[in-house]
Amino acid sequence: MVDKAFFADKKICILGDRDGIPGPAIAECMQTVGGEILFTSTNALFELLPGPWTWPIKLV
């Protein structure tokens, strides 16, 4: 059970996952517990985190 008082008067940013739960679905749930949703997005996890796949590859 969620304590609705915890989210009262809070600002909420939502980052959903393309292969998991999308941002708009999380936003729908969060609207029932209160708070102000400032931002909602759905991305693939590899687009959010830096890693070796973001480095430029040079062929020698």
SEDO-474855 format. One record per residue: residue number from 1; residue in three letters; x, y, z of N, C-alpha, C, O in turn. Coordinates in Angstrom, 2 decimals. Layout:
     n   res       nxx       nyy       nzz      caxx      cayy      cazz       cxx       cyy       czz       oxx       oyy       ozz
   NUM   ALA         X         Y         Z         X         Y         Z         X         Y         Z         X         Y         Z
...
//
This chain:
     n   res       nxx       nyy       nzz      caxx      cayy      cazz       cxx       cyy       czz       oxx       oyy       ozz
     1   MET      0.84     -1.17      0.00      0.00      0.00      0.00      0.89      1.24      0.00      1.89      1.29      0.73
     2   VAL      0.56      2.23     -0.79      1.34      3.45     -0.91      0.77      4.51      0.03     -0.44      4.73      0.07
     3   ASP      1.66      5.17      0.77      1.24      6.28      1.63      1.12      7.53      0.76      2.12      8.11      0.35
     4   LYS     -0.12      7.94      0.48     -0.35      9.08     -0.42      0.24     10.38      0.13      0.56     11.27     -0.65
     5   ALA      0.38     10.49      1.44      0.94     11.71      2.02      2.41     11.89      1.62      2.90     13.01      1.58
     6   PHE      3.10     10.79      1.31      4.50     10.87      0.90      4.65     11.68     -0.39      5.62     12.43     -0.53
     7   PHE      3.72     11.54     -1.33      3.81     12.21     -2.62      3.11     13.57     -2.66      3.21     14.28     -3.66
     8   ALA      2.41     13.93     -1.61      1.70     15.22     -1.59      2.70     16.36     -1.72      3.73     16.38     -1.04
     9   ASP      2.41     17.32     -2.59      3.24     18.51     -2.81      4.64     18.18     -3.33      5.56     18.97     -3.14
    10   LYS      4.82     17.02     -3.97      6.12     16.66     -4.55      6.09     16.88     -6.06      5.03     16.78     -6.68
    11   LYS      7.24     17.17     -6.63      7.43     17.26     -8.08      7.97     15.92     -8.56      8.89     15.37     -7.94
    12   ILE      7.41     15.38     -9.64      7.76     14.03    -10.08      8.26     14.05    -11.53      7.61     14.62    -12.41
    13   CYS      9.41     13.42    -11.77      9.93     13.18    -13.12      9.94     11.67    -13.33     10.42     10.92    -12.48
    14   ILE      9.39     11.23    -14.45      9.23      9.80    -14.72     10.06      9.39    -15.91      9.96      9.99    -16.99
    15   LEU     10.90      8.37    -15.73     11.69      7.79    -16.81     11.24      6.34    -16.98     11.59      5.47    -16.18
    16   GLY     10.48      6.10    -18.03     10.04      4.74    -18.32     11.05      4.03    -19.20     11.97      4.64    -19.73
    17   ASP     10.86      2.73    -19.33     11.78      1.92    -20.14     11.03      1.33    -21.33      9.92      0.81    -21.18
    18   ARG     11.62      1.42    -22.50     10.97      0.93    -23.72     10.65     -0.56    -23.63      9.61     -0.99    -24.12
    19   ASP     11.52     -1.35    -23.03     11.32     -2.79    -22.92     10.67     -3.18    -21.60     10.47     -4.37    -21.33
    20   GLY     10.33     -2.22    -20.78      9.72     -2.48    -19.48      8.39     -1.75    -19.37      7.48     -1.96    -20.17
    21   ILE      8.29     -0.89    -18.38      7.06     -0.13    -18.16      7.25      1.26    -18.78      8.16      1.98    -18.36
    22   PRO      6.42      1.65    -19.76      6.57      2.96    -20.39      6.18      4.10    -19.44      5.37      3.93    -18.53
    23   GLY      6.77      5.26    -19.67      6.53      6.44    -18.84      5.07      6.80    -18.67      4.65      7.06    -17.54
    24   PRO      4.25      6.84    -19.74      2.85      7.21    -19.58      2.07      6.26    -18.65      1.15      6.69    -17.96
    25   ALA      2.43      4.98    -18.64      1.77      4.03    -17.75      2.11      4.34    -16.29      1.25      4.26    -15.41
    26   ILE      3.37      4.69    -16.04      3.78      5.06    -14.69      3.07      6.35    -14.28      2.64      6.49    -13.13
    27   ALA      2.95      7.30    -15.23      2.29      8.57    -14.94      0.83      8.36    -14.55      0.33      9.02    -13.63
    28   GLU      0.14      7.46    -15.22     -1.26      7.17    -14.88     -1.37      6.68    -13.44     -2.28      7.07    -12.71
    29   CYS     -0.45      5.81    -13.04     -0.46      5.30    -11.66     -0.12      6.41    -10.66     -0.74      6.51     -9.60
    30   MET      0.84      7.25    -11.00      1.27      8.31    -10.09      0.19      9.37     -9.89      0.13      9.99     -8.83
    31   GLN     -0.66      9.57    -10.89     -1.73     10.55    -10.75     -2.71     10.17     -9.65     -3.39     11.04     -9.09
    32   THR     -2.80      8.89     -9.35     -3.74      8.45     -8.31     -3.20      8.69     -6.91     -3.98      8.69     -5.95
    33   VAL     -1.88      8.90     -6.75     -1.32      9.11     -5.42     -0.95     10.56     -5.14     -0.52     10.88     -4.04
    34   GLY     -1.11     11.43     -6.12     -0.85     12.84     -5.90      0.51     13.27     -6.42      1.20     12.50     -7.08
    35   GLY      0.87     14.50     -6.13      2.12     15.06     -6.64      1.89     15.68     -8.01      0.85     15.49     -8.63
    36   GLU      2.88     16.42     -8.46      2.80     17.10     -9.75      3.81     16.46    -10.71      5.01     16.48    -10.44
    37   ILE      3.33     15.91    -11.81      4.20     15.28    -12.80      4.76     16.37    -13.71      4.02     17.03    -14.44
    38   LEU      6.07     16.54    -13.66      6.73     17.57    -14.47      7.21     17.05    -15.81      7.22     17.79    -16.79
    39   PHE      7.61     15.78    -15.85      8.24     15.24    -17.05      7.97     13.74    -17.13      8.06     13.03    -16.12
    40   THR      7.64     13.27    -18.32      7.46     11.83    -18.56      8.17     11.48    -19.86      8.02     12.16    -20.88
    41   SER      8.95     10.40    -19.82      9.67      9.97    -21.00      9.78      8.45    -21.01      9.76      7.80    -19.96
    42   THR      9.90      7.89    -22.22     10.14      6.46    -22.37     11.34      6.30    -23.30     11.31      6.74    -24.45
    43   ASN     12.39      5.67    -22.80     13.61      5.45    -23.58     14.09      4.02    -23.40     13.66      3.32    -22.49
    44   ALA     14.97      3.61    -24.27     15.66      2.34    -24.07     16.76      2.59    -23.05     17.36      3.66    -23.03
    45   LEU     17.03      1.61    -22.21     18.01      1.78    -21.15     19.37      2.17    -21.70     20.04      3.02    -21.11
    46   PHE     19.80      1.58    -22.82     21.12      1.90    -23.35     21.22      3.33    -23.87     22.32      3.85    -24.05
    47   GLU     20.07      3.99    -24.11     20.10      5.40    -24.53     20.30      6.33    -23.34     20.73      7.47    -23.52
    48   LEU     19.99      5.87    -22.13     20.10      6.70    -20.94     21.46      6.63    -20.27     21.90      7.61    -19.66
    49   LEU     22.13      5.48    -20.38     23.38      5.27    -19.66     24.58      5.33    -20.59     24.54      4.79    -21.69
    50   PRO     25.65      5.99    -20.14     26.87      5.98    -20.96     27.53      4.61    -20.90     27.43      3.91    -19.89
    51   GLY     28.18      4.24    -21.95     28.84      2.95    -21.96     29.69      2.80    -23.20     29.79      3.74    -24.00
    52   PRO     30.29      1.64    -23.39     31.20      1.45    -24.53     30.50      1.59    -25.87     31.16      1.89    -26.87
    53   TRP     29.18      1.38    -25.94     28.47      1.50    -27.21     28.33      2.94    -27.68     27.93      3.18    -28.82
    54   THR     28.67      3.91    -26.80     28.59      5.31    -27.19     29.93      5.84    -27.68     30.00      6.96    -28.20
    55   TRP     30.99      5.06    -27.52     32.31      5.53    -27.93     32.44      5.43    -29.44     31.92      4.49    -30.04
    56   PRO     33.12      6.38    -30.07     33.33      6.25    -31.52     34.27      5.09    -31.84     35.28      4.89    -31.16
    57   ILE     33.94      4.35    -32.83     34.74      3.20    -33.23     35.55      3.58    -34.47     34.99      4.07    -35.45
    58   LYS     36.86      3.34    -34.43     37.72      3.64    -35.58     38.28      2.33    -36.10     38.84      1.54    -35.34
    59   LEU     38.13      2.11    -37.38     38.71      0.92    -38.01     40.10      1.27    -38.51     40.30      2.28    -39.19
    60   VAL     41.06      0.44    -38.17     42.45      0.70    -38.54     42.85     -0.21    -39.67     43.99     -0.16    -40.13
//
